[in-house]
């Protein structure tokens, strides 16, 4: 699995792909929740059948997650 990684220094929210072993690959990071929510569907569409997670990196709470596996 390969893809571009976009990291933002002050980011609070990350969109991650979770592999079958539970490890995360960070795809993009965002400073605000609204932008992250808007980007989630387009990122998830590039990885059909894979669980894509939007989470708050400070609290480690999953905000949204797509179906996968």
C-alpha positions as CSV (number, residue, x, y, z in Angstrom):
1,X,0.0,0.0,0.0
2,X,1.5,3.3,-1.0
3,X,0.3,6.8,-0.9
4,X,1.3,10.4,-0.3
5,X,1.5,11.5,3.3
6,X,0.6,15.0,4.2
7,X,1.6,16.1,7.7
8,X,0.7,19.4,9.3
9,X,2.8,20.6,12.3
10,X,-0.2,21.9,14.3
11,X,-2.6,19.2,13.3
12,X,-5.1,17.7,15.7
13,X,-6.9,15.3,13.3
14,X,-5.4,12.5,11.3
15,X,-6.9,10.3,8.5
16,X,-5.3,6.9,8.8
17,X,-5.6,3.6,7.0
18,X,-5.7,0.7,9.5
19,X,-4.2,-2.5,8.1
20,X,-5.3,-6.0,9.0
21,X,-2.8,-6.1,11.9
22,X,-4.2,-2.9,13.4
23,X,-1.2,-0.7,12.5
24,X,-1.9,2.7,11.1
25,X,-0.5,4.5,8.0
26,X,-1.1,8.2,8.3
27,X,-2.4,9.7,5.0
28,X,-3.3,13.3,5.9
29,X,-3.4,15.6,8.9
30,X,-5.6,18.5,9.6
31,X,-5.9,21.4,12.0
32,X,-9.7,21.5,11.9
33,X,-12.4,18.8,12.1
34,X,-14.6,20.2,9.3
35,X,-11.8,20.0,6.7
36,X,-10.9,16.5,7.8
37,X,-14.6,15.4,7.6
38,X,-14.8,16.8,4.0
39,X,-11.7,14.9,2.9
40,X,-12.5,11.5,4.4
41,X,-14.9,10.3,1.6
42,X,-12.5,11.1,-1.2
43,X,-9.5,9.5,0.6
44,X,-11.6,6.4,1.5
45,X,-12.7,6.1,-2.2
46,X,-9.0,5.5,-3.1
47,X,-8.8,2.5,-0.8
48,X,-12.0,0.5,-1.3
49,X,-12.4,-2.4,1.2
50,X,-9.9,-0.9,3.6
51,X,-10.8,0.7,7.0
52,X,-10.1,4.4,6.9
53,X,-10.2,6.2,10.2
54,X,-10.5,9.9,11.2
55,X,-9.3,10.4,14.7
56,X,-8.3,13.1,17.2
57,X,-4.6,12.6,17.8
58,X,-4.7,14.4,21.2
59,X,-7.6,12.4,22.7
60,X,-7.2,9.3,20.5
61,X,-10.9,9.3,19.9
62,X,-12.2,8.0,16.6
63,X,-14.4,10.7,15.1
64,X,-15.4,8.7,11.9
65,X,-14.5,5.4,10.3
66,X,-15.3,3.7,7.1
67,X,-16.2,0.0,6.7
68,X,-13.4,-2.4,5.8
69,X,-12.2,-5.9,6.0
